[in-house]
Structure formats: structure tokens, C-alpha cells
Amino acid sequence: MIDTVVERIREEHPDFRAFGVHDLRRTFSTGLNRAKFDDRWIEMSLAHAPRNRIAAVYNVNRYLAERKIMLQCWADVLDAWVRGESAKDLIA
């Protein structure tokens, strides 16, 4: 999917640089950390398991309510970007 999007963008902007899944994950993490969301919520959303593997198995719903709010905020940021608007006020 990413390759298809990059190809379409390059039709109008030939110098556009490719990106991968890890770049999207990094953008997600950076944006939400910059917006001061809790590290634990971000890490759980990225499926980064705690060091204690047994606890990780039993805590898949940890911070679920908080993560739902955070993920809706991220969706609002993406929608603003798609519309060509700044998300600065949303993050604040």
C-alpha cells in the first residue's frame, strides 16, 4: 500500500522520497510524545511489550480507555494534515 501511495505522489512530485512502515511508526510515536501523551499508552499502541512477557500477555487491554482518546486525537491530526491544515491547535 505504501509503495502505491509513493508512486502516485511521485507522478506529480518526482523527487518525493520513499518511506516505510517504520517511518510511519516513528512519526506516530514522535507526534504523540511531542503532544505529551503518556509513554506507556504510546508503547502499548505500538505493541511494544513490557519486559515481563507474562504480564504483557495479561495486560493487552491496559490503558485501553486512555489509548482510545489518544488514538482519536491522532486521527484528528491526520485528518487536519489531509485537509492541508496545521494540527498545532489540536496538539495543544
N, C-alpha and C positions, 0 to 999 in steps of 0.2 A: 504494500500500500504506500509506504513511504517513497519507494522508488518511483511509483506512478505520479505522486504529487510533485516530486522534484522534477521529473520530466516535463510536466505541464508548466511548472513555474519557469523552467529554462526556455520554453517556447517564446516567452516574452522577455526573459531576463537570462541570457545565455551564460553570464558569469556567476549565476547563483551557485553557491557551494552546497554539496550534498550533506545530508545529516542522517543519523541513525537513531535507533530506539534509545540507546544510552544518552544521546543528546537531549531527547525529549524528557527522559527521566531526570537528567541533570537540571533542565530548565524548570521542571515541576518542583524539584527539591529547592533549588535556589530561590525561585519566586515565593514559595511558601515560607521558607526560612526568613527571607527579606521582609515578608509581611508579619513576621513574629509569631507564626503558629508554632505550637509545641513540637519539638523534635520527635517525640515519641509518636505523635499522630502521623507525622510525615513518614517516618521509618516504617510504621505499620502499613501505611498506604502503599509504600514501595515494596511490601512483602519482605522487608529486611527483618529476619527473625532475631529474637533475643539470643544471647549466648546459651542460655539454658533451653535446649531443644525440647525438653518435656514441657516446660512452661509455654513454649511457643505453640505447641500442639493444642493446648487447652485454652489459649488466650486469643484465638483468632477474631473474636468479637470485641477485644479490648479497645476502649475508646471509640466504639462504633458511632455513638451519637455525635461526639465531637468531630470525628472524621467526616461524617456526612455534611456537617456545616462547613468544614474546611474545603471539602471537595466541591460543594456548591459555589463557594467563593471562587475557587479556581476556575470552575466552569463559567462564571460571570466574567472573570478576567479574559478567558479565551474568547468569549462572545464579543467583548469590547474590542479586542485585537482584530477579530474578523471584520468588525464594522469599521475598522481603521481608527478607532478611538483610543485614547490613553486609558489605562486601567489604574492610574495613580490614585484617583479618588476612591476606587473600590478597595485597593490595598490598604489605604489609610484607614 
